[in-house]
Amino acid sequence: MSIVYLSSIVVLLFYNPINSCRVEECAAWFQKTKDYENLVPKATERYCQVLQTYLKCMNDTQRFCHGNLRFHSSELVMRRHWKEFECEKWESCNEKNEAKRRPVNTCYFNPPPSSRKIKYCSLFGDPHLIMFNGTIQTCSEEGARPLVDNRYFLVQVTNKNVRGEALTTTVTKVTVLIRKHNCTSSLRYEATSDEEGLPRGFVDGTTFQITSNSNSNSNAVEVLWQDNNYVEIALHFIHSSIHIRRQGPYLSVSVKAPSIVLETENVANEMCWAGCRRSSQISAETAVEQPKKFAECYNRRIHVPKKVAEDRCRNVGNSGTFFDACVFDLMFTGDDYLVHLSRNAQSDFRRLAPHHFQSQIIQQRVRQQQEHTRNLNISNSTKIFEKCVPSSSISIIFIPILAFVLIPMI
């Protein structure tokens, strides 16, 4: 038997993967905890608690890390933090009070973010999407798709054709899933447009989540029911909120949250980040500018003349992006419920969206209008609309002007 073979057996007998330097494992846990709870290095009890756990992990693996430079440099920095932030002053971090330590699963409310770090997204009407980056889109998607999806909550919307006309879809269901966290258990809220009103609470009958082991006196999550047509789901522990509105058979939803809450690895399927699917996007500006060509191409009906739609939308106080959406919806559906939905979406936008984001939307609308004007000037008018629906017996019909007045006002 060769010496090499004997050496190999000795290595296999005495090598134990557990008895190896776990500096990477300790560092990964520390970083993950910091990210999850939005911790920053400073003299707070929670940061010192996490730092203490990290140092204990490093101490447990110390005997196997003698030649590991990262171990020694990381430990030096963290022990310096421990001393600099006077972590021993916290009762829960003082080893003399081991039994009095706060549990690891304590609910810690995130610190309030600055307005510059707040993002806003909204989906309303036929439908119109205002994305986190300020992009404005109109689309005709059908089926369920996540609006926002992150480690704290999921907002899923279901779009459905409710009028039997091509490219006419609206939000008919909103599902909100609050994911399990130190601050809350798993909760689910569902709103559908065919119910008499919006639910007053989560599907399990609760309206809030009590947090007895929290650094705040507020409920972590609660449903703030305003009336049958408006509900806010407030996630206080991450300074986020979800706003659901209802008008007749239609729903709208808006999301306001800090950027650190919304950031995830894959956002390709989230509407607020990625937008509508390219195949479902509609040039609403061109449709309003050339309604007859749009109607002919997609077998749509012009229910209300453009001038009448503009007057109606202006009279309810819509302006800017919401005026454009209102005119499009009223022209091609004739449904006054959508007029009120766009007005409510505008009200939420002005009340909830940060000022810098509102300015961004205004600038974005101006750029889109300029680009639209250039495209009209250089394009052949017969090629403006693509993928037209095959001709059918449906014709362009102007519904009498007073038709939409008969719809109940809300």
Buried (B, 14 or more C-beta within 10 A) or exposed (E): EEEEEEEEEEEEEEEEEEEEBBBEEBBEBBEEBBEEBBBEEEEBBBBBBBBBBBBEBBEEBBEBBEEBEEBBEBBEEBEEBBEEBEBBEBEBBBEEEEEEBBEEEBBBBBEEBEEEBBBBBBBBBBBBBBBBEBBBBBBBBEEEBBBBBBBBBBBBBBBBBBBEBBBBBBBBBBBBBBBEBBBBEEBEBBBBBEEEEBBEBBEEEBBBBEBEEBBBEEBBBBBBBEEBBBBBBBBBBBBBBBBBBBBBBBBBBBBBBBEBBBEEEEBEEBBBBBBBEEEBBBBBBBBBBBBEBBBBBBBBBBBBBBEBBBEBBEEBEBEBBBBBBBBBBBBBBBBBBBBBBBBBBBBBBEEBBBEEBBEBBBEBBEEBEEEBEEEBEEEEEEEBBEEEEEEEEBEBEEEEEEEBEEBEEE
